[in-house]
Amino acid sequence: MDSVGKAGDGDWCPTRKERTSFGEYNYHLPLGDSSDTNDLDTAQLFPLMETKLYKRRWVMLFIFSAYSMSNAFMWLQYGIISNIFMRFYNIDTLAIDWLSMIYFLTYIPLILPVMWLLDNRGLRDVVVVGSAFNCIGAWIKTSTADPTMFAMTFFGQFVCSVATVYILGIPSRLASLWFGQQEVSTACAIGVLGNQMGIAIGFLIPPILVPNVDDMNELAYHIRVMFYISAGVATFIFILVVIVFQEKPEIPPTQAQAQARSIPPDEYSYTASILRLLRNKPFMLLVVSYGLNVGCFYAVSTLLNRMIIEHYPGEEVNAGRIGLTIVIAGMVGSLICGIWLDKTKTYKQTTLVVYLLSLIGMLVYAFTLNLGYLWVVFVTAGVLGFFMTGYLPLGFEFAVELTYPESEGTSSGLLNCSAQIFGIIFTISQGKIIDKWGTLAGNVFLCIFLLIGTVMTGFIKSDLRRQKANEQAEVQAVSPTGSVSSVQDYGATSCSGLWQRQS
């Protein structure tokens, strides 16, 4: 048990570290890191709420990551062997691309109602419903291993895409509900990692399970096996979610979460929260720049098979391995970025550097793809993935800082909505450019927008509200003489005024 503080009455002598926690109580802040233990004069203070870290928080994170992984796998199981499915279903490139882009399109109209559901029904209900959609969609696809069943396989993919809406905004919310302040960014990165692991498996497994054979009956058999495997895994995860996954711990992990629980439901307006976020200029800049970066990643992932096959015919398996390299490198980047943020809290600086390096990685990848050496493509794709995928948790955590104390699910949902919109635009546009002018022109097209996103990131005002409020609370909590100031003066801002401060 990691207990930070317990409710109680009476006079007591706090240390500097306890004063930071006390400031957190009155300003809805995370705990500080100060280690100065000089005693202060005795003063009457409001009690701290009890906090605790449960070991089962890692179980919740693992289950969510597994659910996210299963859904992400089904996103790419068509695209990475697009040439095989085009021949099997007798469809064109745009139709096969829409099997991936349906994930983006579904997200846009459904994200607002799902965010409302997350805020009003809670984390568990959203995860259960999402995993149910994932399981149902997977089973629908098991009956579509037939050349005449493209419409039904598209419907199954659509049902799976609905589950994505219940996934992408969860990592930051789950991390805040279950994890301590010094591990929340790492937990968010691990949550994103689950989705990236699914993408990695989606790059690797389909080319192995579905070889490019001429006999259509044999090909249908291999496709059916892949669909049944994914359905079985989705079913197991759904059962696990229903039985094991919990809404939140009995005792909150941080003082900020303890305070959030004390806010009366009628004090929070979902519509007002959305409007406040839309008026938050630094956050809206981040929404656009995040969408540009992640939209480029979606386009590269969807069209990777076409780009590799154009320069290296017959290398479907290596196309999958290159995609795997992108994602594995990105998983390492995500984890390192999450740990770095927990240690340094340098949100804007880290985001800007990683964004710039994503642009450089994309340029190197674009101009080396046609050299004729697969090992070069593996290296450059790995560098690109390390930074471009490593950016994902940075965007989530930076958004939480810029929008605190708004709901993490709401800010993450708007980020992902932007990413889906740009994902559709970039995938269609790059696909048309590749068809007409080749892969180099298509990749340069993406580089232009990454440059725009880098510049926009540089203009984001680093308005880190949690850090500012924490510093202000520490200054106000202690007078120049070293004694505690009037707590009631600055502590009067109660939970009932939490949302109005954002207006």
PyMOL commands that set and color helices and strands:
alter all, ss='L'
color gray80, all
select helices_A, chain A and resi 16-27+57-76+79-89+93-121+123-141+150-165+170-178+184-209+216-244+255-261+265-267+270-278+281-311+316-344+347-368+374-403+408-437+439-458+465-477+487-491+495-497+500-502
alter helices_A, ss='H'
color red, helices_A
deselect
rebuild
show_as cartoon
